[in-house]
Amino acid sequence: MPAETNSARSVGRPARLSVEAIIAAADRILAAEGSEKLSIRRLASDLDSAPMALYYHVRDKDELLMHVLESHAKRLPHPDFPDDPRERVTAVAVTLYDMLAERPWIVEVLAGDDLFAPSAMWFVEQMISAAVEYGCTPAEAVHVYRTIWYYIVGNLTVRVNRARRLARAGTPDDQNQAIAELPADIHPRLAAVADRWVELTTRDSHRQALMAIVDGLLPADSCTHDRSQAGQ
């Protein structure tokens, strides 16, 4: 009888696992090691479980990432943004950048451009709505959002990858020396800033950059995007 009882308990969804526990464990791996280190097998090992037990709760890694993204998105604050639509676009962009900078693994996941968290789409809605209020067509407003989004992802991806490379190497960045070794007669402008290259290229200037991008996308009088290109 005891053998039959144990057998019966082994069939079906493991009681000690839950979507919440799986999400929490996945979140820990993502925060500590990034998305590349996350796998169903690795997660099962951390949970002291079998990979097949996790498949009762999540279909695959992509669905797992969706769950974790949504879990974070639901906890994000919803700040009040300026009424002026042009200022609102900038404020939304800066807020989005700052939030993602605190969660670099999310940037890695979203860089694929095929996953998103529904609860975070209010950022996109805010930015597109502000661009439309400014005078853009809906298609132009999407162009505004996408241009800003690509800058944010690109900027943060470079920063994250550089930080991880330096952490692995365990040595100071040698870019200054590499730039200094370039022939000054061929690269005189680079030679002039060689001793400050790392300082200048790693400055946290995303606010100024985002403001400059918005200035280009939303000038004083109208949207710059060609309406024919936007399908209008």
ChimeraX commands (.cxc) that place a marker at each C-alpha (Angstrom):
marker #1 position 0.00,0.00,0.00 radius 0.5
marker #1 position 2.69,2.59,0.81 radius 0.5
marker #1 position 4.28,1.92,-2.59 radius 0.5
marker #1 position 0.95,2.53,-4.32 radius 0.5
marker #1 position 0.48,5.78,-2.36 radius 0.5
marker #1 position 3.91,7.08,-3.37 radius 0.5
marker #1 position 3.24,6.16,-6.98 radius 0.5
marker #1 position -0.04,8.02,-6.95 radius 0.5
marker #1 position 1.59,11.13,-5.55 radius 0.5
marker #1 position 4.23,11.12,-8.27 radius 0.5
marker #1 position 1.63,11.47,-11.02 radius 0.5
marker #1 position 0.37,14.90,-12.05 radius 0.5
marker #1 position 1.53,18.44,-11.28 radius 0.5
marker #1 position 4.06,18.61,-8.42 radius 0.5
marker #1 position 2.35,20.29,-5.49 radius 0.5
marker #1 position 5.41,22.18,-4.29 radius 0.5
marker #1 position 5.94,24.01,-7.57 radius 0.5
marker #1 position 3.93,27.03,-8.60 radius 0.5
marker #1 position 4.17,29.64,-11.31 radius 0.5
marker #1 position 5.04,32.19,-8.63 radius 0.5
marker #1 position 7.95,30.09,-7.32 radius 0.5
marker #1 position 9.22,29.48,-10.85 radius 0.5
marker #1 position 9.03,33.19,-11.69 radius 0.5
marker #1 position 10.89,34.13,-8.51 radius 0.5
marker #1 position 13.68,31.63,-9.21 radius 0.5
marker #1 position 13.96,32.73,-12.83 radius 0.5
marker #1 position 14.09,36.36,-11.73 radius 0.5
marker #1 position 17.04,35.61,-9.44 radius 0.5
marker #1 position 18.99,33.97,-12.26 radius 0.5
marker #1 position 18.20,36.78,-14.69 radius 0.5
marker #1 position 19.22,39.50,-12.25 radius 0.5
marker #1 position 22.47,37.78,-11.29 radius 0.5
marker #1 position 23.61,36.28,-14.59 radius 0.5
marker #1 position 21.51,37.56,-17.48 radius 0.5
marker #1 position 19.10,35.93,-19.89 radius 0.5
marker #1 position 21.67,33.70,-21.59 radius 0.5
marker #1 position 22.19,31.72,-18.39 radius 0.5
marker #1 position 18.50,31.04,-17.93 radius 0.5
marker #1 position 17.20,27.69,-19.18 radius 0.5
marker #1 position 14.49,25.29,-18.07 radius 0.5
marker #1 position 17.15,22.77,-17.07 radius 0.5
marker #1 position 19.10,25.35,-15.03 radius 0.5
marker #1 position 15.90,26.58,-13.40 radius 0.5
marker #1 position 14.83,23.03,-12.52 radius 0.5
marker #1 position 18.20,22.45,-10.90 radius 0.5
marker #1 position 17.88,25.60,-8.79 radius 0.5
marker #1 position 14.40,24.50,-7.72 radius 0.5
marker #1 position 15.61,20.97,-6.97 radius 0.5
marker #1 position 13.12,19.63,-9.46 radius 0.5
marker #1 position 12.97,17.86,-12.79 radius 0.5
marker #1 position 12.72,19.88,-16.03 radius 0.5
marker #1 position 9.52,18.09,-17.00 radius 0.5
marker #1 position 7.89,19.28,-13.77 radius 0.5
marker #1 position 8.38,22.89,-14.87 radius 0.5
marker #1 position 6.69,22.20,-18.21 radius 0.5
marker #1 position 3.44,21.66,-16.32 radius 0.5
marker #1 position 3.57,25.41,-15.60 radius 0.5
marker #1 position 5.42,27.02,-18.52 radius 0.5
marker #1 position 5.54,25.95,-22.16 radius 0.5
marker #1 position 9.13,27.06,-22.85 radius 0.5
marker #1 position 11.73,29.69,-22.04 radius 0.5
marker #1 position 9.92,32.40,-23.99 radius 0.5
marker #1 position 6.73,31.90,-22.00 radius 0.5
marker #1 position 8.78,31.92,-18.80 radius 0.5
marker #1 position 10.38,35.22,-19.80 radius 0.5
marker #1 position 6.94,36.64,-20.55 radius 0.5
marker #1 position 5.80,35.71,-17.04 radius 0.5
marker #1 position 8.84,37.37,-15.46 radius 0.5
marker #1 position 8.51,40.49,-17.61 radius 0.5
marker #1 position 4.85,40.81,-16.73 radius 0.5
marker #1 position 5.62,40.33,-13.04 radius 0.5
marker #1 position 8.04,43.26,-13.15 radius 0.5
marker #1 position 5.76,45.41,-15.31 radius 0.5
marker #1 position 2.90,45.10,-12.85 radius 0.5
marker #1 position 5.09,46.50,-10.08 radius 0.5
marker #1 position 6.34,49.53,-12.03 radius 0.5
marker #1 position 5.14,52.92,-10.76 radius 0.5
marker #1 position 2.97,55.07,-13.01 radius 0.5
marker #1 position 4.39,58.57,-12.60 radius 0.5
marker #1 position 2.56,61.73,-13.60 radius 0.5
marker #1 position 3.95,63.11,-16.85 radius 0.5
marker #1 position 3.83,66.73,-18.12 radius 0.5
marker #1 position 0.71,67.94,-19.93 radius 0.5
marker #1 position 2.76,69.43,-22.76 radius 0.5
marker #1 position 3.01,66.59,-25.32 radius 0.5
marker #1 position 6.57,67.34,-26.40 radius 0.5
marker #1 position 7.78,67.42,-22.80 radius 0.5
marker #1 position 5.79,64.27,-22.13 radius 0.5
marker #1 position 7.58,62.32,-24.86 radius 0.5
marker #1 position 10.93,63.26,-23.30 radius 0.5
marker #1 position 9.76,62.48,-19.77 radius 0.5
marker #1 position 8.39,59.05,-20.77 radius 0.5
marker #1 position 11.62,58.24,-22.63 radius 0.5
marker #1 position 13.84,59.22,-19.69 radius 0.5
marker #1 position 11.68,57.31,-17.22 radius 0.5
marker #1 position 11.72,54.21,-19.40 radius 0.5
marker #1 position 15.50,54.41,-19.77 radius 0.5
marker #1 position 16.05,54.80,-16.03 radius 0.5
marker #1 position 13.76,51.89,-15.18 radius 0.5
marker #1 position 15.45,49.58,-17.68 radius 0.5
marker #1 position 18.93,50.65,-16.54 radius 0.5
marker #1 position 18.07,49.19,-13.13 radius 0.5
marker #1 position 17.06,45.88,-14.76 radius 0.5
marker #1 position 19.64,45.20,-17.51 radius 0.5
marker #1 position 18.47,41.63,-18.17 radius 0.5
marker #1 position 15.14,43.03,-19.39 radius 0.5
marker #1 position 17.00,44.95,-22.09 radius 0.5
marker #1 position 18.61,41.71,-23.27 radius 0.5
marker #1 position 15.21,40.05,-23.53 radius 0.5
marker #1 position 13.46,42.96,-25.21 radius 0.5
marker #1 position 16.30,43.49,-27.69 radius 0.5
marker #1 position 14.89,40.58,-29.67 radius 0.5
marker #1 position 11.88,42.80,-30.39 radius 0.5
marker #1 position 9.44,39.89,-30.27 radius 0.5
marker #1 position 8.57,39.74,-26.55 radius 0.5
marker #1 position 6.80,42.33,-24.44 radius 0.5
marker #1 position 4.87,42.65,-21.21 radius 0.5
marker #1 position 1.26,43.81,-21.70 radius 0.5
marker #1 position 1.31,45.69,-18.38 radius 0.5
marker #1 position 4.24,47.82,-19.59 radius 0.5
marker #1 position 2.60,48.90,-22.83 radius 0.5
marker #1 position 1.19,51.99,-21.14 radius 0.5
marker #1 position 4.66,53.50,-21.69 radius 0.5
marker #1 position 4.22,53.02,-25.43 radius 0.5
marker #1 position 0.66,54.34,-25.29 radius 0.5
marker #1 position 1.82,57.46,-23.43 radius 0.5
marker #1 position 4.58,58.20,-25.92 radius 0.5
marker #1 position 2.50,57.60,-29.03 radius 0.5
marker #1 position -0.46,59.56,-27.63 radius 0.5
marker #1 position 1.80,62.50,-26.81 radius 0.5
marker #1 position 3.25,62.49,-30.34 radius 0.5
marker #1 position -0.27,62.44,-31.83 radius 0.5
marker #1 position -1.30,65.33,-29.58 radius 0.5
marker #1 position 1.77,67.18,-30.79 radius 0.5
marker #1 position 0.53,66.90,-34.37 radius 0.5
marker #1 position 1.94,63.64,-35.71 radius 0.5
marker #1 position -0.17,61.12,-37.53 radius 0.5
marker #1 position -0.50,57.75,-35.76 radius 0.5
marker #1 position 2.07,56.25,-38.16 radius 0.5
marker #1 position 4.48,59.13,-37.49 radius 0.5
marker #1 position 3.94,58.72,-33.77 radius 0.5
marker #1 position 4.94,55.05,-34.00 radius 0.5
marker #1 position 8.09,56.19,-35.84 radius 0.5
marker #1 position 8.84,58.57,-32.95 radius 0.5
marker #1 position 8.42,55.80,-30.41 radius 0.5
marker #1 position 10.48,53.27,-32.37 radius 0.5
marker #1 position 13.38,55.68,-32.91 radius 0.5
marker #1 position 13.55,56.47,-29.21 radius 0.5
marker #1 position 13.16,52.80,-28.28 radius 0.5
marker #1 position 16.04,51.72,-30.51 radius 0.5
marker #1 position 18.29,54.35,-28.92 radius 0.5
marker #1 position 17.40,53.19,-25.41 radius 0.5
marker #1 position 17.98,49.51,-26.17 radius 0.5
marker #1 position 21.20,50.17,-28.08 radius 0.5
marker #1 position 22.66,52.44,-25.43 radius 0.5
marker #1 position 21.86,50.11,-22.54 radius 0.5
marker #1 position 23.00,47.01,-24.44 radius 0.5
marker #1 position 26.44,48.53,-25.03 radius 0.5
marker #1 position 26.72,49.56,-21.38 radius 0.5
marker #1 position 25.67,46.15,-20.06 radius 0.5
marker #1 position 27.99,44.23,-22.39 radius 0.5
marker #1 position 30.94,46.48,-21.57 radius 0.5
marker #1 position 30.39,46.13,-17.82 radius 0.5
marker #1 position 30.20,42.34,-18.08 radius 0.5
marker #1 position 33.29,42.14,-20.26 radius 0.5
marker #1 position 35.28,44.19,-17.76 radius 0.5
marker #1 position 33.95,42.09,-14.88 radius 0.5
marker #1 position 35.07,38.90,-16.62 radius 0.5
marker #1 position 38.47,40.31,-17.50 radius 0.5
marker #1 position 39.04,41.64,-14.01 radius 0.5
marker #1 position 41.31,44.35,-15.41 radius 0.5
marker #1 position 40.88,48.08,-16.10 radius 0.5
marker #1 position 39.62,49.18,-19.49 radius 0.5
marker #1 position 42.57,49.74,-21.86 radius 0.5
marker #1 position 40.71,51.77,-24.48 radius 0.5
marker #1 position 42.68,54.92,-23.64 radius 0.5
marker #1 position 45.90,53.11,-24.46 radius 0.5
marker #1 position 44.45,51.63,-27.63 radius 0.5
marker #1 position 43.36,55.05,-28.87 radius 0.5
marker #1 position 46.70,56.58,-27.88 radius 0.5
marker #1 position 48.51,54.03,-30.04 radius 0.5
marker #1 position 46.72,55.14,-33.19 radius 0.5
marker #1 position 48.99,57.21,-35.51 radius 0.5
marker #1 position 48.44,60.85,-34.57 radius 0.5
marker #1 position 49.14,62.04,-38.12 radius 0.5
marker #1 position 46.24,59.90,-39.41 radius 0.5
marker #1 position 43.87,60.35,-36.44 radius 0.5
marker #1 position 44.72,63.79,-35.02 radius 0.5
marker #1 position 41.30,64.35,-33.42 radius 0.5
marker #1 position 41.36,61.00,-31.68 radius 0.5
marker #1 position 44.91,61.62,-30.49 radius 0.5
marker #1 position 43.78,64.89,-28.91 radius 0.5
marker #1 position 41.31,63.10,-26.64 radius 0.5
marker #1 position 43.10,59.77,-26.26 radius 0.5
marker #1 position 43.83,60.20,-22.56 radius 0.5
marker #1 position 40.13,60.92,-21.87 radius 0.5
marker #1 position 38.55,58.48,-24.30 radius 0.5
marker #1 position 36.96,56.17,-21.72 radius 0.5
marker #1 position 35.74,59.10,-19.64 radius 0.5
marker #1 position 34.15,60.79,-22.65 radius 0.5
marker #1 position 32.57,57.68,-24.13 radius 0.5
marker #1 position 31.14,56.31,-20.90 radius 0.5
marker #1 position 29.52,59.46,-19.56 radius 0.5
marker #1 position 25.94,58.95,-18.51 radius 0.5
marker #1 position 24.42,61.50,-20.87 radius 0.5
marker #1 position 21.23,59.69,-21.80 radius 0.5
marker #1 position 18.98,62.57,-20.74 radius 0.5
marker #1 position 20.72,65.00,-23.06 radius 0.5
marker #1 position 20.76,62.43,-25.84 radius 0.5
marker #1 position 17.06,61.69,-25.50 radius 0.5
marker #1 position 16.24,65.38,-25.49 radius 0.5
marker #1 position 18.28,65.84,-28.67 radius 0.5
marker #1 position 16.46,62.94,-30.34 radius 0.5
marker #1 position 13.08,64.39,-29.38 radius 0.5
marker #1 position 14.19,67.79,-30.70 radius 0.5
marker #1 position 14.93,66.15,-34.03 radius 0.5
marker #1 position 11.73,64.11,-34.16 radius 0.5
marker #1 position 9.40,66.82,-32.86 radius 0.5
marker #1 position 10.67,70.22,-34.04 radius 0.5
marker #1 position 8.97,73.46,-33.13 radius 0.5
marker #1 position 6.38,73.39,-35.91 radius 0.5
marker #1 position 5.71,69.83,-37.11 radius 0.5
marker #1 position 6.77,66.18,-37.21 radius 0.5
marker #1 position 9.83,65.59,-39.40 radius 0.5
marker #1 position 8.87,62.15,-40.60 radius 0.5
marker #1 position 7.87,62.15,-44.27 radius 0.5
marker #1 position 4.16,61.33,-44.48 radius 0.5
marker #1 position 4.73,59.30,-47.63 radius 0.5
marker #1 position 7.21,57.15,-45.71 radius 0.5
marker #1 position 4.64,56.70,-42.96 radius 0.5
marker #1 position 2.07,55.36,-45.38 radius 0.5
marker #1 position -0.15,58.45,-45.26 radius 0.5
marker link #1:1,2 radius 0.2
marker link #1:2,3 radius 0.2
marker link #1:3,4 radius 0.2
marker link #1:4,5 radius 0.2
marker link #1:5,6 radius 0.2
marker link #1:6,7 radius 0.2
marker link #1:7,8 radius 0.2
marker link #1:8,9 radius 0.2
marker link #1:9,10 radius 0.2
marker link #1:10,11 radius 0.2
marker link #1:11,12 radius 0.2
marker link #1:12,13 radius 0.2
marker link #1:13,14 radius 0.2
marker link #1:14,15 radius 0.2
marker link #1:15,16 radius 0.2
marker link #1:16,17 radius 0.2
marker link #1:17,18 radius 0.2
marker link #1:18,19 radius 0.2
marker link #1:19,20 radius 0.2
marker link #1:20,21 radius 0.2
marker link #1:21,22 radius 0.2
marker link #1:22,23 radius 0.2
marker link #1:23,24 radius 0.2
marker link #1:24,25 radius 0.2
marker link #1:25,26 radius 0.2
marker link #1:26,27 radius 0.2
marker link #1:27,28 radius 0.2
marker link #1:28,29 radius 0.2
marker link #1:29,30 radius 0.2
marker link #1:30,31 radius 0.2
marker link #1:31,32 radius 0.2
marker link #1:32,33 radius 0.2
marker link #1:33,34 radius 0.2
marker link #1:34,35 radius 0.2
marker link #1:35,36 radius 0.2
marker link #1:36,37 radius 0.2
marker link #1:37,38 radius 0.2
marker link #1:38,39 radius 0.2
marker link #1:39,40 radius 0.2
marker link #1:40,41 radius 0.2
marker link #1:41,42 radius 0.2
marker link #1:42,43 radius 0.2
marker link #1:43,44 radius 0.2
marker link #1:44,45 radius 0.2
marker link #1:45,46 radius 0.2
marker link #1:46,47 radius 0.2
marker link #1:47,48 radius 0.2
marker link #1:48,49 radius 0.2
marker link #1:49,50 radius 0.2
marker link #1:50,51 radius 0.2
marker link #1:51,52 radius 0.2
marker link #1:52,53 radius 0.2
marker link #1:53,54 radius 0.2
marker link #1:54,55 radius 0.2
marker link #1:55,56 radius 0.2
marker link #1:56,57 radius 0.2
marker link #1:57,58 radius 0.2
marker link #1:58,59 radius 0.2
marker link #1:59,60 radius 0.2
marker link #1:60,61 radius 0.2
marker link #1:61,62 radius 0.2
marker link #1:62,63 radius 0.2
marker link #1:63,64 radius 0.2
marker link #1:64,65 radius 0.2
marker link #1:65,66 radius 0.2
marker link #1:66,67 radius 0.2
marker link #1:67,68 radius 0.2
marker link #1:68,69 radius 0.2
marker link #1:69,70 radius 0.2
marker link #1:70,71 radius 0.2
marker link #1:71,72 radius 0.2
marker link #1:72,73 radius 0.2
marker link #1:73,74 radius 0.2
marker link #1:74,75 radius 0.2
marker link #1:75,76 radius 0.2
marker link #1:76,77 radius 0.2
marker link #1:77,78 radius 0.2
marker link #1:78,79 radius 0.2
marker link #1:79,80 radius 0.2
marker link #1:80,81 radius 0.2
marker link #1:81,82 radius 0.2
marker link #1:82,83 radius 0.2
marker link #1:83,84 radius 0.2
marker link #1:84,85 radius 0.2
marker link #1:85,86 radius 0.2
marker link #1:86,87 radius 0.2
marker link #1:87,88 radius 0.2
marker link #1:88,89 radius 0.2
marker link #1:89,90 radius 0.2
marker link #1:90,91 radius 0.2
marker link #1:91,92 radius 0.2
marker link #1:92,93 radius 0.2
marker link #1:93,94 radius 0.2
marker link #1:94,95 radius 0.2
marker link #1:95,96 radius 0.2
marker link #1:96,97 radius 0.2
marker link #1:97,98 radius 0.2
marker link #1:98,99 radius 0.2
marker link #1:99,100 radius 0.2
marker link #1:100,101 radius 0.2
marker link #1:101,102 radius 0.2
marker link #1:102,103 radius 0.2
marker link #1:103,104 radius 0.2
marker link #1:104,105 radius 0.2
marker link #1:105,106 radius 0.2
marker link #1:106,107 radius 0.2
marker link #1:107,108 radius 0.2
marker link #1:108,109 radius 0.2
marker link #1:109,110 radius 0.2
marker link #1:110,111 radius 0.2
marker link #1:111,112 radius 0.2
marker link #1:112,113 radius 0.2
marker link #1:113,114 radius 0.2
marker link #1:114,115 radius 0.2
marker link #1:115,116 radius 0.2
marker link #1:116,117 radius 0.2
marker link #1:117,118 radius 0.2
marker link #1:118,119 radius 0.2
marker link #1:119,120 radius 0.2
marker link #1:120,121 radius 0.2
marker link #1:121,122 radius 0.2
marker link #1:122,123 radius 0.2
marker link #1:123,124 radius 0.2
marker link #1:124,125 radius 0.2
marker link #1:125,126 radius 0.2
marker link #1:126,127 radius 0.2
marker link #1:127,128 radius 0.2
marker link #1:128,129 radius 0.2
marker link #1:129,130 radius 0.2
marker link #1:130,131 radius 0.2
marker link #1:131,132 radius 0.2
marker link #1:132,133 radius 0.2
marker link #1:133,134 radius 0.2
marker link #1:134,135 radius 0.2
marker link #1:135,136 radius 0.2
marker link #1:136,137 radius 0.2
marker link #1:137,138 radius 0.2
marker link #1:138,139 radius 0.2
marker link #1:139,140 radius 0.2
marker link #1:140,141 radius 0.2
marker link #1:141,142 radius 0.2
marker link #1:142,143 radius 0.2
marker link #1:143,144 radius 0.2
marker link #1:144,145 radius 0.2
marker link #1:145,146 radius 0.2
marker link #1:146,147 radius 0.2
marker link #1:147,148 radius 0.2
marker link #1:148,149 radius 0.2
marker link #1:149,150 radius 0.2
marker link #1:150,151 radius 0.2
marker link #1:151,152 radius 0.2
marker link #1:152,153 radius 0.2
marker link #1:153,154 radius 0.2
marker link #1:154,155 radius 0.2
marker link #1:155,156 radius 0.2
marker link #1:156,157 radius 0.2
marker link #1:157,158 radius 0.2
marker link #1:158,159 radius 0.2
marker link #1:159,160 radius 0.2
marker link #1:160,161 radius 0.2
marker link #1:161,162 radius 0.2
marker link #1:162,163 radius 0.2
marker link #1:163,164 radius 0.2
marker link #1:164,165 radius 0.2
marker link #1:165,166 radius 0.2
marker link #1:166,167 radius 0.2
marker link #1:167,168 radius 0.2
marker link #1:168,169 radius 0.2
marker link #1:169,170 radius 0.2
marker link #1:170,171 radius 0.2
marker link #1:171,172 radius 0.2
marker link #1:172,173 radius 0.2
marker link #1:173,174 radius 0.2
marker link #1:174,175 radius 0.2
marker link #1:175,176 radius 0.2
marker link #1:176,177 radius 0.2
marker link #1:177,178 radius 0.2
marker link #1:178,179 radius 0.2
marker link #1:179,180 radius 0.2
marker link #1:180,181 radius 0.2
marker link #1:181,182 radius 0.2
marker link #1:182,183 radius 0.2
marker link #1:183,184 radius 0.2
marker link #1:184,185 radius 0.2
marker link #1:185,186 radius 0.2
marker link #1:186,187 radius 0.2
marker link #1:187,188 radius 0.2
marker link #1:188,189 radius 0.2
marker link #1:189,190 radius 0.2
marker link #1:190,191 radius 0.2
marker link #1:191,192 radius 0.2
marker link #1:192,193 radius 0.2
marker link #1:193,194 radius 0.2
marker link #1:194,195 radius 0.2
marker link #1:195,196 radius 0.2
marker link #1:196,197 radius 0.2
marker link #1:197,198 radius 0.2
marker link #1:198,199 radius 0.2
marker link #1:199,200 radius 0.2
marker link #1:200,201 radius 0.2
marker link #1:201,202 radius 0.2
marker link #1:202,203 radius 0.2
marker link #1:203,204 radius 0.2
marker link #1:204,205 radius 0.2
marker link #1:205,206 radius 0.2
marker link #1:206,207 radius 0.2
marker link #1:207,208 radius 0.2
marker link #1:208,209 radius 0.2
marker link #1:209,210 radius 0.2
marker link #1:210,211 radius 0.2
marker link #1:211,212 radius 0.2
marker link #1:212,213 radius 0.2
marker link #1:213,214 radius 0.2
marker link #1:214,215 radius 0.2
marker link #1:215,216 radius 0.2
marker link #1:216,217 radius 0.2
marker link #1:217,218 radius 0.2
marker link #1:218,219 radius 0.2
marker link #1:219,220 radius 0.2
marker link #1:220,221 radius 0.2
marker link #1:221,222 radius 0.2
marker link #1:222,223 radius 0.2
marker link #1:223,224 radius 0.2
marker link #1:224,225 radius 0.2
marker link #1:225,226 radius 0.2
marker link #1:226,227 radius 0.2
marker link #1:227,228 radius 0.2
marker link #1:228,229 radius 0.2
marker link #1:229,230 radius 0.2
marker link #1:230,231 radius 0.2
marker link #1:231,232 radius 0.2
view
